[in-house]
Amino acid sequence: MPKFRNCFAAAALFAAALAQSPAQAQDTRDADLRCMAVMAKINQLTDPKHQLESLIGGYYFLGRLQATAPELKLGPSTVDAYGKMSPAQFLSETQRCEQEMRTNGHTMVEIGTAMPKAQPDK
């Protein structure tokens, strides 16, 4: 029964994503591009912790963008999104994107906890 609930939840999320209006989809895509720009900029820092966090975040937003806008040229589009942000917007977007990653990080912890533990090789 838990597998059925998980499949149902995934199907509901997918249906909700498809039900977005074109304007909502554009807003989501633009928000994800800004997060991609934030992650790329943070990845340029020399601190390994920030580099790792931005790499993980970058893959998250990359996956979302590839799923919702596979035709998008991510390099130029990300640079364009970065260029449109003021320093204040960059900081607020950083906070928003990091909050989204924290929320999804909790989901990953839940998934990891629910997974069967690996059995050592004999």
MARLOTOR-959498 format. One record per atom (N, C-alpha, C): residue in one letter; atom name; x, y, z. Coordinates in steps of 0.1 Angstrom, whole numbers. Atoms other than C-alpha are relative to their C-alpha. Example, Ala and Ser with C-alpha at 12.3 -4.5 7.8 and 13.67 -1.06 7.14 Angstrom:
2
+------+------+-------+-------+-------+
| code | site |     x |     y |     z |
+------+------+-------+-------+-------+
|    a |    N |     9 |   -12 |     0 |
|    a |   CA |   123 |   -45 |    78 |
|    a |    C |     9 |    12 |     0 |
|    s |    N |    -9 |   -11 |     0 |
|    s |   CA |   137 |   -11 |    71 |
|    s |    C |    -8 |    11 |     8 |
+------+------+-------+-------+-------+
This chain:
122
+------+------+-------+-------+-------+
| code | site |     x |     y |     z |
+------+------+-------+-------+-------+
|    m |    N |     8 |   -12 |     0 |
|    m |   CA |     0 |     0 |     0 |
|    m |    C |     8 |    13 |     0 |
|    p |    N |    -8 |   -12 |     0 |
|    p |   CA |    28 |    25 |     7 |
|    p |    C |     5 |     3 |   -14 |
|    k |    N |    -5 |    -3 |    14 |
|    k |   CA |    41 |    21 |   -29 |
|    k |    C |   -11 |     6 |    -8 |
|    f |    N |    11 |    -6 |     7 |
|    f |   CA |     6 |    29 |   -42 |
|    f |    C |    -1 |    14 |     4 |
|    r |    N |     1 |   -14 |    -4 |
|    r |   CA |     5 |    61 |   -21 |
|    r |    C |    11 |     8 |    -6 |
|    n |    N |   -11 |    -7 |     6 |
|    n |   CA |    39 |    71 |   -34 |
|    n |    C |    -2 |     3 |   -15 |
|    c |    N |     3 |    -1 |    14 |
|    c |   CA |    29 |    65 |   -70 |
|    c |    C |   -11 |    10 |    -2 |
|    f |    N |    11 |    -9 |     1 |
|    f |   CA |    -3 |    84 |   -64 |
|    f |    C |     4 |    14 |     2 |
|    a |    N |    -5 |   -13 |    -4 |
|    a |   CA |    15 |   113 |   -48 |
|    a |    C |     9 |     6 |   -12 |
|    a |    N |    -8 |    -5 |    11 |
|    a |   CA |    40 |   115 |   -77 |
|    a |    C |    -9 |     3 |   -12 |
|    a |    N |     9 |    -3 |    11 |
|    a |   CA |    12 |   114 |  -103 |
|    a |    C |    -7 |    13 |     3 |
|    a |    N |     7 |   -13 |    -3 |
|    a |   CA |    -6 |   142 |   -85 |
|    a |    C |     9 |    12 |    -2 |
|    l |    N |   -10 |   -11 |     2 |
|    l |   CA |    25 |   163 |   -84 |
|    l |    C |     2 |     3 |   -15 |
|    f |    N |    -2 |    -1 |    14 |
|    f |   CA |    31 |   156 |  -121 |
|    f |    C |   -12 |     7 |    -7 |
|    a |    N |    12 |    -6 |     5 |
|    a |   CA |    -5 |   165 |  -129 |
|    a |    C |    -1 |    15 |     3 |
|    a |    N |     1 |   -14 |    -5 |
|    a |   CA |    -3 |   197 |  -109 |
|    a |    C |    10 |     9 |    -9 |
|    a |    N |   -10 |    -7 |     9 |
|    a |   CA |    29 |   207 |  -129 |
|    a |    C |    -6 |     2 |   -14 |
|    l |    N |     5 |    -1 |    14 |
|    l |   CA |    11 |   201 |  -162 |
|    l |    C |   -11 |    10 |     0 |
|    a |    N |    12 |    -9 |    -1 |
|    a |   CA |   -19 |   222 |  -150 |
|    a |    C |     4 |    15 |     1 |
|    q |    N |    -5 |   -14 |    -1 |
|    q |   CA |     3 |   253 |  -147 |
|    q |    C |    -4 |     8 |   -12 |
|    s |    N |     2 |    -9 |    11 |
|    s |   CA |    -7 |   282 |  -169 |
|    s |    C |    13 |     3 |    -7 |
|    p |    N |   -12 |    -4 |     6 |
|    p |   CA |    19 |   293 |  -194 |
|    p |    C |     8 |    11 |     8 |
|    a |    N |    -6 |   -11 |    -8 |
|    a |   CA |    25 |   324 |  -173 |
|    a |    C |     7 |    -5 |    13 |
|    q |    N |    -5 |     6 |   -12 |
|    q |   CA |    30 |   303 |  -142 |
|    q |    C |    13 |    -8 |    -3 |
|    a |    N |   -12 |     8 |     4 |
|    a |   CA |    54 |   280 |  -160 |
|    a |    C |    12 |     9 |    -3 |
|    q |    N |   -11 |   -10 |     2 |
|    q |   CA |    74 |   310 |  -172 |
|    q |    C |     6 |     5 |    13 |
|    d |    N |    -5 |    -5 |   -13 |
|    d |   CA |    76 |   324 |  -137 |
|    d |    C |     8 |   -10 |     7 |
|    t |    N |    -8 |    11 |    -6 |
|    t |   CA |    88 |   290 |  -124 |
|    t |    C |    13 |    -1 |    -7 |
|    r |    N |   -12 |     2 |     7 |
|    r |   CA |   113 |   287 |  -151 |
|    r |    C |    10 |    12 |     3 |
|    d |    N |    -8 |   -12 |    -3 |
|    d |   CA |   126 |   323 |  -145 |
|    d |    C |     6 |    -1 |    14 |
|    a |    N |    -5 |     1 |   -13 |
|    a |   CA |   128 |   316 |  -108 |
|    a |    C |    11 |   -11 |     1 |
|    d |    N |   -10 |    10 |     0 |
|    d |   CA |   147 |   284 |  -114 |
|    d |    C |    13 |     4 |    -7 |
|    l |    N |   -12 |    -5 |     7 |
|    l |   CA |   171 |   302 |  -138 |
|    l |    C |     8 |     9 |    10 |
|    r |    N |    -7 |    -9 |   -10 |
|    r |   CA |   178 |   328 |  -110 |
|    r |    C |     7 |    -8 |    10 |
|    c |    N |    -6 |     9 |   -10 |
|    c |   CA |   185 |   300 |   -86 |
|    c |    C |    13 |    -7 |    -6 |
|    m |    N |   -11 |     6 |     7 |
|    m |   CA |   208 |   284 |  -112 |
|    m |    C |    12 |    10 |     0 |
|    a |    N |   -10 |   -10 |     0 |
|    a |   CA |   227 |   317 |  -115 |
|    a |    C |     6 |     2 |    14 |
|    v |    N |    -5 |    -1 |   -14 |
|    v |   CA |   230 |   319 |   -77 |
|    v |    C |     9 |   -11 |     3 |
|    m |    N |    -9 |    12 |    -3 |
|    m |   CA |   244 |   284 |   -75 |
|    m |    C |    13 |     1 |    -8 |
|    a |    N |   -13 |    -1 |     8 |
|    a |   CA |   269 |   291 |  -103 |
|    a |    C |     9 |    10 |     6 |
|    k |    N |    -9 |   -10 |    -6 |
|    k |   CA |   281 |   323 |   -86 |
|    k |    C |     6 |    -5 |    13 |
|    i |    N |    -5 |     5 |   -12 |
|    i |   CA |   284 |   306 |   -52 |
|    i |    C |    10 |   -10 |    -2 |
|    n |    N |   -10 |    10 |     3 |
|    n |   CA |   303 |   278 |   -68 |
|    n |    C |    14 |     6 |    -3 |
|    q |    N |   -13 |    -6 |     3 |
|    q |   CA |   330 |   303 |   -77 |
|    q |    C |     7 |     4 |    13 |
|    l |    N |    -7 |    -3 |   -13 |
|    l |   CA |   338 |   309 |   -40 |
|    l |    C |    10 |   -11 |     3 |
|    t |    N |   -11 |    10 |    -2 |
|    t |   CA |   369 |   292 |   -27 |
|    t |    C |    -3 |   -10 |    12 |
|    d |    N |     3 |     9 |   -11 |
|    d |   CA |   352 |   276 |     3 |
|    d |    C |    -6 |   -13 |    -5 |
|    p |    N |     5 |    13 |     4 |
|    p |   CA |   347 |   239 |    -3 |
|    p |    C |   -14 |    -3 |     4 |
|    k |    N |    14 |     2 |    -4 |
|    k |   CA |   315 |   238 |    17 |
|    k |    C |   -10 |     7 |    -9 |
|    h |    N |     9 |    -8 |     9 |
|    h |   CA |   299 |   265 |    -4 |
|    h |    C |     0 |    -6 |   -14 |
|    q |    N |    -1 |     6 |    13 |
|    q |   CA |   311 |   248 |   -35 |
|    q |    C |    -8 |   -13 |    -1 |
|    l |    N |     8 |    12 |    -1 |
|    l |   CA |   296 |   215 |   -25 |
|    l |    C |   -15 |     3 |     0 |
|    e |    N |    14 |    -3 |    -1 |
|    e |   CA |   263 |   230 |   -15 |
|    e |    C |    -5 |     6 |   -13 |
|    s |    N |     4 |    -6 |    12 |
|    s |   CA |   261 |   250 |   -47 |
|    s |    C |    -1 |   -10 |   -12 |
|    l |    N |     0 |    10 |    10 |
|    l |   CA |   269 |   220 |   -68 |
|    l |    C |   -13 |    -9 |     1 |
|    i |    N |    12 |     8 |    -2 |
|    i |   CA |   241 |   200 |   -52 |
|    i |    C |   -12 |     8 |    -4 |
|    g |    N |    11 |    -8 |     4 |
|    g |   CA |   217 |   229 |   -56 |
|    g |    C |     0 |     2 |   -15 |
|    g |    N |    -1 |    -1 |    15 |
|    g |   CA |   229 |   234 |   -92 |
|    g |    C |    -6 |   -12 |    -7 |
|    y |    N |     6 |    12 |     6 |
|    y |   CA |   220 |   198 |  -100 |
|    y |    C |   -15 |     0 |     2 |
|    y |    N |    14 |     0 |    -3 |
|    y |   CA |   186 |   202 |   -84 |
|    y |    C |    -7 |     9 |   -10 |
|    f |    N |     7 |    -9 |     9 |
|    f |   CA |   177 |   233 |  -104 |
|    f |    C |     3 |    -4 |   -15 |
|    l |    N |    -2 |     5 |    14 |
|    l |   CA |   193 |   218 |  -136 |
|    l |    C |   -10 |   -10 |    -3 |
|    g |    N |    10 |    10 |     3 |
|    g |   CA |   170 |   189 |  -133 |
|    g |    C |   -14 |     6 |    -2 |
|    r |    N |    13 |    -7 |     2 |
|    r |   CA |   140 |   211 |  -129 |
|    r |    C |    -1 |     7 |   -13 |
|    l |    N |     0 |    -7 |    12 |
|    l |   CA |   149 |   232 |  -158 |
|    l |    C |     0 |    -9 |   -12 |
|    q |    N |     0 |     9 |    11 |
|    q |   CA |   157 |   203 |  -181 |
|    q |    C |   -14 |    -7 |    -1 |
|    a |    N |    13 |     6 |     0 |
|    a |   CA |   123 |   188 |  -171 |
|    a |    C |   -11 |     9 |    -6 |
|    t |    N |    10 |    -9 |     4 |
|    t |   CA |   103 |   219 |  -177 |
|    t |    C |     3 |     8 |   -13 |
|    a |    N |    -4 |    -8 |    12 |
|    a |   CA |   122 |   236 |  -205 |
|    a |    C |    12 |    -6 |    -7 |
|    p |    N |   -11 |     7 |     5 |
|    p |   CA |   144 |   211 |  -223 |
|    p |    C |     7 |     7 |   -12 |
|    e |    N |    -5 |    -8 |    12 |
|    e |   CA |   148 |   235 |  -253 |
|    e |    C |     9 |    11 |     4 |
|    l |    N |    -7 |   -11 |    -5 |
|    l |   CA |   164 |   261 |  -231 |
|    l |    C |    15 |    -1 |    -1 |
|    k |    N |   -15 |     0 |     0 |
|    k |   CA |   201 |   270 |  -237 |
|    k |    C |     4 |     5 |    13 |
|    l |    N |    -2 |    -4 |   -14 |
|    l |   CA |   211 |   270 |  -201 |
|    l |    C |    11 |     9 |     3 |
|    g |    N |   -11 |    -9 |    -3 |
|    g |   CA |   244 |   287 |  -203 |
|    g |    C |    -4 |    15 |    -2 |
|    p |    N |     4 |   -14 |     3 |
|    p |   CA |   232 |   319 |  -220 |
|    p |    C |   -12 |     5 |     9 |
|    s |    N |    12 |    -3 |    -7 |
|    s |   CA |   199 |   318 |  -202 |
|    s |    C |     3 |     3 |    15 |
|    t |    N |    -4 |    -2 |   -13 |
|    t |   CA |   216 |   316 |  -168 |
|    t |    C |     8 |    13 |     2 |
|    v |    N |    -8 |   -13 |     0 |
|    v |   CA |   240 |   344 |  -176 |
|    v |    C |   -10 |    12 |    -1 |
|    d |    N |    10 |   -11 |     2 |
|    d |   CA |   210 |   365 |  -187 |
|    d |    C |    -7 |     2 |    13 |
|    a |    N |     8 |    -1 |   -12 |
|    a |   CA |   191 |   358 |  -155 |
|    a |    C |     9 |     7 |    11 |
|    y |    N |    -9 |    -6 |   -10 |
|    y |   CA |   222 |   367 |  -134 |
|    y |    C |     1 |    15 |    -3 |
|    g |    N |    -2 |   -14 |     4 |
|    g |   CA |   227 |   400 |  -154 |
|    g |    C |   -12 |     9 |     3 |
|    k |    N |    12 |    -8 |    -3 |
|    k |   CA |   191 |   411 |  -147 |
|    k |    C |    -2 |     2 |    15 |
|    m |    N |     2 |    -1 |   -15 |
|    m |   CA |   195 |   408 |  -109 |
|    m |    C |     9 |    11 |     5 |
|    s |    N |    -8 |   -10 |    -7 |
|    s |   CA |   206 |   438 |   -88 |
|    s |    C |     6 |    -8 |    12 |
|    p |    N |    -6 |     7 |   -12 |
|    p |   CA |   228 |   430 |   -58 |
|    p |    C |   -10 |    -4 |    11 |
|    a |    N |    10 |     3 |   -10 |
|    a |   CA |   198 |   432 |   -35 |
|    a |    C |    -9 |   -12 |    -4 |
|    q |    N |     8 |    12 |     5 |
|    q |   CA |   178 |   408 |   -57 |
|    q |    C |     8 |   -13 |     1 |
|    f |    N |    -9 |    11 |    -1 |
|    f |   CA |   208 |   385 |   -58 |
|    f |    C |    -1 |    -6 |    14 |
|    l |    N |     0 |     5 |   -14 |
|    l |   CA |   208 |   383 |   -20 |
|    l |    C |   -14 |    -6 |     4 |
|    s |    N |    13 |     6 |    -3 |
|    s |   CA |   170 |   378 |   -18 |
|    s |    C |    -2 |   -13 |    -7 |
|    e |    N |     1 |    13 |     8 |
|    e |   CA |   172 |   351 |   -45 |
|    e |    C |     8 |   -11 |     7 |
|    t |    N |    -8 |    10 |    -7 |
|    t |   CA |   200 |   334 |   -26 |
|    t |    C |    -8 |    -5 |    12 |
|    q |    N |     8 |     4 |   -11 |
|    q |   CA |   178 |   333 |     5 |
|    q |    C |   -11 |    -9 |    -4 |
|    r |    N |    12 |     8 |     4 |
|    r |   CA |   148 |   320 |   -14 |
|    r |    C |     5 |   -14 |    -5 |
|    c |    N |    -5 |    13 |     6 |
|    c |   CA |   168 |   293 |   -33 |
|    c |    C |     6 |    -9 |    11 |
|    e |    N |    -5 |     8 |   -11 |
|    e |   CA |   186 |   282 |    -1 |
|    e |    C |   -11 |    -6 |     8 |
|    q |    N |    12 |     5 |    -8 |
|    q |   CA |   152 |   279 |    17 |
|    q |    C |    -6 |   -12 |    -8 |
|    e |    N |     6 |    11 |     8 |
|    e |   CA |   139 |   258 |   -12 |
|    e |    C |     9 |   -13 |     2 |
|    m |    N |    -9 |    11 |    -2 |
|    m |   CA |   170 |   236 |    -9 |
|    m |    C |    -1 |    -7 |    14 |
|    r |    N |     1 |     6 |   -14 |
|    r |   CA |   166 |   232 |    29 |
|    r |    C |   -13 |    -8 |     0 |
|    t |    N |    12 |     7 |     0 |
|    t |   CA |   130 |   222 |    24 |
|    t |    C |     1 |   -14 |    -7 |
|    n |    N |    -1 |    12 |     7 |
|    n |   CA |   139 |   196 |    -2 |
|    n |    C |    11 |    -9 |     6 |
|    g |    N |   -10 |     8 |    -7 |
|    g |   CA |   169 |   185 |    19 |
|    g |    C |    -7 |    -8 |    11 |
|    h |    N |     7 |     7 |   -10 |
|    h |   CA |   145 |   175 |    46 |
|    h |    C |    -7 |   -12 |    -6 |
|    t |    N |     7 |    11 |     8 |
|    t |   CA |   126 |   154 |    20 |
|    t |    C |    10 |   -11 |    -3 |
|    m |    N |   -11 |    10 |     3 |
|    m |   CA |   159 |   137 |    10 |
|    m |    C |     3 |    -8 |    13 |
|    v |    N |    -2 |     7 |   -13 |
|    v |   CA |   165 |   129 |    47 |
|    v |    C |   -11 |   -10 |     3 |
|    e |    N |    11 |     9 |    -1 |
|    e |   CA |   131 |   114 |    49 |
|    e |    C |     1 |   -12 |    -9 |
|    i |    N |    -2 |    11 |    10 |
|    i |   CA |   137 |    93 |    18 |
|    i |    C |    11 |    -9 |     5 |
|    g |    N |   -11 |     8 |    -4 |
|    g |   CA |   171 |    82 |    31 |
|    g |    C |    -3 |    -9 |    12 |
|    t |    N |     4 |     7 |   -12 |
|    t |   CA |   156 |    72 |    65 |
|    t |    C |    -9 |   -12 |    -3 |
|    a |    N |    10 |    10 |     4 |
|    a |   CA |   128 |    52 |    48 |
|    a |    C |     6 |   -11 |    -8 |
|    m |    N |    -6 |    10 |     9 |
|    m |   CA |   152 |    33 |    25 |
|    m |    C |     5 |   -12 |     9 |
|    p |    N |    -6 |    11 |    -7 |
|    p |   CA |   162 |    -2 |    36 |
|    p |    C |    15 |     2 |     1 |
|    k |    N |   -14 |    -2 |    -2 |
|    k |   CA |   197 |    -2 |    50 |
|    k |    C |     8 |   -10 |    -8 |
|    a |    N |    -9 |     8 |     9 |
|    a |   CA |   225 |   -16 |    28 |
|    a |    C |     5 |   -11 |     9 |
|    q |    N |    -5 |    11 |    -7 |
|    q |   CA |   236 |   -50 |    38 |
|    q |    C |    15 |    -2 |    -4 |
|    p |    N |   -14 |     2 |     3 |
|    p |   CA |   274 |   -56 |    41 |
|    p |    C |     2 |   -12 |    -9 |
|    d |    N |    -4 |    12 |     8 |
|    d |   CA |   290 |   -79 |    15 |
|    d |    C |     6 |   -10 |     9 |
|    k |    N |    -5 |    11 |    -8 |
|    k |   CA |   298 |  -113 |    28 |
|    k |    C |    12 |    -6 |    -7 |
+------+------+-------+-------+-------+
